[in-house]
Amino acid sequence: MLSWLSLRPYVFALSVLAATTLLAWLLQPYVSLPNLVLLFVMAAVMVAYWGGRGAAVLASVLGGLAYAVLYVPWAFLDVAETGQYALTLFITVGLSWFISQLTTRWRDQALVATERARELDRLYRYTRELETERLRNSVLSALSHDLRTPLASLVGASSSLMSDEITLDEPAQRELMSLIYDESRRMQVLVENLLELARLESGPVKLQQDWQALEEVLGAALAVWRRALAPREIRVELPDDLPLLRFDPRLLERVFANLFENIGKYTPEQTVVTVRAKVLADVVTLTISDNGPGFSEDPSMLFQKFYRGDSVGSAPGAGLGLTICRAIMDAHDGSIVASSRDPQGARFTLSLPTSAQPMLDYDEASDDDELALPSNSAQTAVANAATEGRD
């Protein structure tokens, strides 16, 4: 038994043909017969689009017959005219069928494309859900490990210092206080990285840019991380003509902090770290390299969120530091690239664009300590920070 769903396209075709025939009858006194043909062709196209292939064939045949029976005066035609109108009927039916088939094919292709787009959208949503779940698990895993370990150290060291039953000499007390400082610093870096990543991913970064001396920010970062880098040898080689640059000092110091933290975690104590700057035509490049174990994987993978290479071993970390570094450098229209050294070691190259230097009045500059600091004084501060790290 035929269902209504299967008959509905044919009912639709008959309804459209009835309406088209009535419209043609009303327009007959004002429109020539060849123009009436176009109404039945358009009816067949409409049925093909909404009703499908079978309904389109029905509309093409019945439309041609309706035009021939109702609007062609066969009884008053001679043989030549009869043949002419018979050819018109044949062409009308054929044209209607051909156009309706093209329309049906186009409709089917559009439906297939729409369904594929829906499938891709469902697949994309499913992939996003899997990625979100994977990132959530990575965050929880990193937090559970990187917070639990320093917290346990902090609790143990602080309880030993506060205990009345344990007598500690001064070197032991200083060692415990140093442990508390280092572990607190680790927790601070982890929390700052998580907060910084959330801020960077929440939308466009609003930079607090100002004219800064690159060597000052570098020296400040070295001074903070000198304990983590000790007893590694830090060599700083900066040119005398290093220009002022426009950047956000807090964010750029975060880049240096993450790089120095990685050096402290993943290189042995006898590692030599070299910091070298170079002034090019439109950029200033800063290279931080070491002769440590280097990379065992593709260096470009290191900037992916939560990625940790096979060579990190048991070193703590959530895999966020380098991701944040790249986001910060991109926000400054700069870049950061990781590469391996020959025969061994790692190299990170940072690039910052140079701009037209600010016009400073010497009298005003003398009252501004930040802008009046001579280049050699800034480099001395960097060298002192590196030297303190080896003491």
Number of C-alpha atoms within 10 A of each C-alpha: 3 6 7 9 8 9 11 13 20 20 14 16 27 18 14 19 23 15 12 21 21 12 13 23 15 11 14 14 9 8 12 10 15 10 12 19 22 15 18 27 25 16 23 35 25 19 30 31 20 16 20 22 21 15 23 30 23 18 32 29 19 18 28 24 16 17 21 19 11 12 16 16 11 15 7 9 13 10 9 9 12 16 12 13 16 15 12 16 22 16 14 24 24 17 17 27 24 18 18 28 21 15 22 23 16 14 16 15 12 12 12 12 12 12 12 12 12 12 12 12 12 12 12 12 12 12 12 12 12 12 12 12 12 13 14 12 12 17 17 13 13 19 18 11 15 19 20 13 14 20 16 12 17 20 11 13 18 16 12 16 16 9 10 8 8 10 11 13 8 9 9 12 16 12 12 20 16 14 17 20 13 17 20 17 16 18 18 13 18 22 14 14 22 18 11 19 19 12 13 16 11 9 8 9 13 10 14 11 14 12 17 17 21 24 24 21 19 23 23 17 23 27 19 15 21 22 18 18 25 19 19 24 18 23 17 20 16 20 14 10 10 15 19 20 21 21 22 18 20 12 20 18 20 21 25 20 21 21 17 20 18 19 22 20 16 17 21 15 15 12 20 17 24 16 18 16 20 15 16 11 7 12 16 20 19 20 19 22 23 24 20 20 17 21 20 11 12 11 17 10 14 20 21 15 17 19 17 17 15 10 13 15 9 9 12 18 22 21 21 23 29 23 20 25 26 19 21 24 19 14 18 20 12 18 18 21 15 21 16 20 16 9 8 13 19 21 23 17 17 21 23 21 17 17 13 10 11 10 6 11 8 10 8 10 13 13 10 11 9 13 16 13 14 13 19 14 12 19 21 16 18 24 20 14 21 25 19 15 21 14 10
